[in-house]
Amino acid sequence: MHQKIAVIGSGFSSLSAACYLAKSGYSVHVYEKNEQLGGRASRLERDGFTFDMGPSWYWMPDIFEKFFGDFDKSPEEYYQLDRLDPAYQVFFADETVTIGGALDQICLEFERIEPGSSKPLKKFIQKAQSNYDIAINQMVYKPGVSPLELVTTQTVRHIGQFFSTISREVRREFKNPKLVSILEFPVLFLGAKPSVTPAFYSFMNFADFGLGTWHPRGGMYRVVQAMVELAESLGVEFHLNAPVDGILLQNGQATGITVNGKEVRADGVLSGADYHHTEQLLPKSHRQYTESWWDKRVFAPSALLFYIGFDSKLKGVQHHNLFFDTDFGQHAREIYDDPRWPESPLFYANFPSVTDPGMAPDGKETGFFLVPLAPGLEDTPALREEYADRILNRFERLTGQEVRNNIIFRESFCVSDFASRYNSYKGNAYGMANTLRQTAFLRPRLKSSRVGNLYFSGQLTVPGPGVPPALISGKLVSEMIVKHNR
């Protein structure tokens, strides 16, 4: 009889692990508390409009290819990918900068803003590509068990980049504040300020300028559907509206879970749900990390999100748009140093129907707005309303159009929703930041040290936040489970 693994949650890391475990011969059952699969990568459909509620950037296409390739499949068998050109645009107070779909185009734009800057840009991206190769081939596919995993001839050569920062490296080569902001932007996906993110993580700049920005036709939820289809073909069983409210223990071993109060026996338990929340399902004596330990971690931001249906096409916007018309440093301080609702926040706006008309009714536009916030903030309807006004005012001014009268509906999602829908610690949106002290083996472990047969995956553990790392996390933990059960 096959060993049974109960998987808590159905985000990208859980779906990844479920596929690998099923391929290895396990009987895999996935329990999702909500009404749809995908975890934070949920989909909202309303009046013919389709919104990705969470992740909306498709970066590092090679990681997706590796994942599907492990099952002798390819992404193209499940969804159509379009490379975006331009990749995105950045609105500053006095001009708009367009980031093209290829490095040559980006070099021309950098030259326009700061003559002579294309030469250091090519050098910077070359170094970022070298870091990317080391990160993907020698680091991120390691389980974070020991610091010795990171010691290779090549990583030792790059050790200095763990003690410098992205901010320092960028500012050494570029003086124009707009170019600095654009080059510092990708590490925000890692959930920390550029001033505390190791310079090695410049590999995110290669992911951006080198590998490009892509869009799965129909939205990021198509990737969830593809992984579910693959999982089901491997025999994985999914259970919706199935909140896990306890982990069963016997002689220090996980022997199953309770779902809606009912016992479900299993030979092992894997949680892709929020790590902190999962430990709350255990007695205090079986938890690895105390409340004070969690409280001292640096968490990635939460977010205020708006999903807006517009009754007409908008002017001057691309698929991805960054609004950097205010002080980047001040907003970062209001997230990390002195947590508060930001005075003049940067924000992001995504209009997938610009390149994928099927995501909105004919002649209409699907709009997704995101304001990064400190986790744990008080979140009220009045504050949401106030910030909707603020960002729509700036959006109208910077794009030179009035859009308020074109809004058919507007839905919001914020700190309290992240906490209630995803059991997210302090309502964070992206997990735990990848600072030097929270990298690799210094992150929460994939395997519990207090409970046998209890494992974890996802953005609070190895390798870190983001969709590609979540796919890798699922692979790493499945390999660990297989190894420990040999």
N, C-alpha and C positions, 0 to 999 in steps of 0.2 A: 504493500500500500504506500502511495506517495506521501511524503511529509507535507503537512499543511502549514502554510504561512499566512497569518492574518496581517494585512497591510492597512494601516490607519491613514486615511486621506487619499486623495486622488490627484494631487498636483503633479507637475512634470517629474519630480524625483520618484514619486510613488509609481507612476506609470512606467517609467524606465525600469525601476527595480522589478516590478511585476513581470515585465516582459522577459528580463534576463533570468529571473527565478523559474518562470514557467518553462523557458527553454531548457533549463537545467534539470527539469523533471519534477519540480515542486507543484503541489496543488495550491494555487494562489487565489485568495479571496480579498478583494479590496472593499473597504467600508468607508463611504463618503457621507458626512453629516448633512450635506446640502442636497438640493434637488437636481443638480447637474454635476457631471464630472469635470475635473480640470483644476480644482483648487482655486488659486488666485487668478488663474487664466480662465475665468468664467466668461460667458457671453451674455449680453443683454440684447434682446430683440423686442422692438416696439414700433408699431405702425409702419412696418416695412423698413425700418432702420436697424442696422446691425452694428453693435459695439463690442470690441474687446474690452472687458472690464478691467483687465490688469495689463500684462505685458503687451506691448504694441511694436517693439523693435525686434526685427529678425536679424541678428548679427551672428558672426561665426558660423556660416553655413556648413563649414567642414565638420563641425561637431555633430550637426544633425545628420550629415551624410555618414559619419562613422557609426552613429547610433543605428540607423536603419541598415547600414551595411553589415552590422553584426548579425543581422537576421536574413542576410542575402536579399535585402530590399533596398529601395532608394526613395528619397522624399518624393521624387516625381511620380512614383506609382500611386501616391496618395493625394498630392496637392501640387498646384502649379505655382512656381516661384517667379516673381518678377524682380529684377534688380532696379532699384529706384534711381532715377537720374532727372533732376538733382536728388541727392540723398536726403538733404534737408536744407532749410534756410534758417538764418539767425537774424532776428530783428534787434538792432541796437537803437539807441535814441535817435540817431541821425542818419542811419543807413541800414540797408539789409544786405547781409552777406550770404551768398549762395554756395553751398558745398556740393560740388558736382559729383557725378557717379564714378569718376576716375581720378587718379592722383594728378595727372597732367592738368586737368581742369582746375583742381584745387590749388595747384601751384600758381596758375595764372591769377586766381582770385587773391591768393596771398600776396603776389607781386603787386597787384592793384592797390592793396591796402598798405603794404610796407615794402617798397622796392628793395630787392636783394634778399627777400625772405624765403624765396623758393629753394635756395641752395641749403640753408640750415634745415628747412622742412624735409627735404629729401634725405638728409643725413639723419634727422630725428626719426623719420619713419623707417629708415633702414635699421637703425638700432632697435626700434619698436618691433620690427619683424623678427630680428634675432631673438629678442625676449619672448616673442610669441612662440617661436619654434621650441625654445627651451621650456616655456610654460606648458605648452600642449604635449610635447613629447616626453618631458622628464619630470614634470611637477604635478599638474592637476589630476593625473590619473593615479596618484599615490594616495593611500588611505588615511594619511595623517596620523599614523601610529607612533612614528619616531622622527626626531629631527634628522637622523642619518639618511632618511629617504631623500632629502633635498641635496645631499652631498654627492655631486658628480664633478668631473673635470670642468664641464661647461658652467655649472651653477657657481662653482667656487670662483671662476673668472668674473662672474657678474655679481659677486657678493656685495661690492660697494653700492650697487643700486638698491639694496635693501636698506641702506642707511642714509641715502639721499632721498629726496621726495620728488614727486611729479612736479610740484610747484617750482622747486629750485631748478630742476632740469629745463623746464619750459622757459622760465624767465632768464636763464643763462643765455639762451639762443634768440629769444624774441622779446622785443620791447613794446610793440603795439599792444595795448590792453585788450583790443578785440581779438587779436590772434591768440593771446594768452588764454582768454576765456574759452575760445573754441577748442584749444588743445587741452585745456583742463576739464572740459565738459565730459568726455567719455568715462573718466574715473568716477563720476557721480553714480554710475551704475554699480560701482563697488560699495557705495554707501558711506563714504567718508570724505572729508575735506581733502583737496589736492595737497594741502600743506602737511598732511600726516599720512598720505598714501605713498608707500615705497615707489621709487622711480621705476623699479622693475615692472610695475603695472602699466607702463607706457605701452605694453602689448595691446591694451585697449585702443590705443590710437591706430595701431595697425589694423585691428578689427574694423575700425571706423573707415580710415582712408584707404587701406589696402584691400580688405576683403569686401567692403561695400555694405550698403544697407539694402535689405531685401524685404519683400512682402509676399506672404502666402495668399494667393487669390482666395477671397472669402474671409480673410483675417487670421490672426494667430490661433483662433479656436480650431481652425482646420488641422493644426498640428496636434492638438489634443485629440481630435476625432481620429486622426491617423494612428496615433499611438494606442488608442482604445481598440480600434479595428485590428491592429497587429496583436495586441494583448489577447483579445477574444479568440483570434485565430490560433493562439498558443494555448488556449484553454483557461485563461484567467476569468474569474467570475466577479462581477461588480454588484455592489449593494448600495443603492441610493437611499437618502433620508434615513441613514443608519449611523447616528452619532455614537461614538465609543465613549462610554462613561466610566470605564475601569479596565485595569490590566490584571488578569488572574495570576496569582503567584502560588508556587508550591515548592518548598525547600530552596528558596532563592532563585527559582527558575520561572520564566514567563510561560504560562501554560494556556494562554488564551486571553480573551477580552470579554467585556460585557458591552452589549449593544442594546441601547434602550432598556437596560436592566437585565437583559437575557444573556446567559453565559454562552460563549462561542469558544469551543476548545480548539487549540492549535499547537503545533510543535515549535513554533517560533512567532514572535511579533516584531513587525517592522513599522515604525512610525515615520511617515513623511509629513505628518502634521507639525505644527509649531512645537519645537523641542521643549521649551519651558512648559507649555500646556501639557505635553505628554508626561513629563515628570510629575505634574500635579495629579495624574491618575494613579500614582504610586504612593505608598506610605512614605513619610518623611525619611525614615531610616534607609529606604531603598533609592533615594534620589542622589544623583551625583553632584549636583550643584545647588548651593543654597540661594535663598532670595537675595542676600547681600551680594553674592557673586554675580548673579544676573544683573543686579542694579548697577554694578560697576562696569559692565560691558559697554562698548560703544555700538549703539544700534544705528542702522541705516534709517533714513527718514520714513515718516508716514507720509500721507498725501491727502489733499482735498481734491476729489475728482468730480468733474461735471460731464454728464452725457447729454448732448444737446442735439435735437433734430431741427434742422433749418429748412424752411420751405422754398429756398432757392439756392443756386450755386453761389459760393463766395468768391470774391476777387482777391488776387494777390497772395493766395496761400498755396503751400505745397502739401504733400502728404504729411511730412513731419516739420514742425515749426517750433523754434526755441525763441523765447522772448527774454532777451538779455539787456533790456533797456534800463535796468536798475543795477545797484551795486551788488555784484556777485559775493564779495567778501562779507558784506553786512548780512545778507540772507543766510550765508553759511554759519555765521556766528549765532544767528537767531535759531538755527537748527541744533548746533552742537555745543556751543559755549554757554549761551544764556537762553535756554529753550523758551520760546514765546511765539505767539502768532506774529508773523513777519510784517514789518512796516510796508515794505515795497518788494514783494517777492518776485523772483524770476518765475516763469511758468512755461509750460509746454502745451502745444495744441496739435492734435492729430486729426487729419481729415482724410481717412482712408478712401472715401468715395471720390477723391480727386484722381486717384489712379485705378481704383477698383469700383466702378459705378454700381456694381451689384450690391454694395453695402448700404445704399440709400435708394429710395424711390426715384424714378426719373425726374431730373431737374432739381433734386433736393441734395442736401449735404449732411453727412454724419460728422459730428464734431465731438472730440474728447479733449477736455482740458485738465491739466494736472498741475497742482501747486504743491511743491515739496514742503513738508512741515516736520517739526520735531515730534517724535513719538511721545505719547502720554499726555498730550495737551487736552484741555477741556474742549469739547466739540459741541456746539449748539446750533440750532436752526438759524438763529440770528447771525452768528458768525459766518455760516455758510453763505447766507444771503449777502452779507456785507462784502465778502471776498468775490462772490460772483459779479457783483457790481464793479468792484475794483478792476478785475482782470478784463471784463467786457469793455470797460471804458478805455483801457490801454489797448486792447485788441482793435477796437474801432479806430482809435487815433492812429495807431501804427500801420494799419492796413488801409486807412483812408476810406472806410465805408461804415454805414450804420447797419447793424445786424439785429438789434434787439427786437424790432418788429417782425423779424423773420423767424423767430424762435417758436416752433410748434409745441415743444415740451422741453423740460430740463429736469434731469434727475441727478442727485448727488450721492457721494460715497466718501466717508471720511474716517477719522481715527476710531470712533466708536463702532463703525461698521466693520473695519478690519478686525477689531477685537471680537465682535459678536459673530460675524460670518466665518472667520478663519481662525478663531481662537489665538489671534496674533498678540504676542507679548507687547504690551503698551500700545497696541494698535499700529505697530510698525508695518511698513509696506514691503520692505526689501530684505528683511533679515538682519544679520549682524555684519557690521562694516568690516572690510578687509584692511585693517591697519596692521602695522608690523607685529604688534602683540596679539593679533587675532588672525594670523595667517597659518595655514597648513596645520601642523600638529598642535598649535596653540588654540585651535577652535574646539568646540564641544565634539566629543568622539562619536564615531559611527556605531560603536558597540558599547553598551552599558557596562560599567565596571562594577555595578552593584547587583545587577539582575542578569542571570544567564538567559540566553536566547532572546534578548531584547536589543533591537537595533534601531538606528535613526538614519534619516537621510534628509536632504533639503537645504535651504539657504542659511540655516543657523549652524550647519556642520560643514564638512569638507566637500568641495573646495570653496564654496561661498555663494554669494547672491547672484541671481541672473538665471535665465532659462538654460543656456548651454551648461553652466556649472551644475544645474539641477539634474540634467540628463546624465552627467558624469557621476554625480553623487549616487544616483540610482544604480549605476554600473558597479561602482566601488563597493557599495554595501552588499549588493547581491553576490559579488565575488567573495566577500568576507563570510557571508552566511554559508555559501557552498563549501568554502575552505574549512570552516569550523565544524561542519557536519559530515566531513569525509570519514 
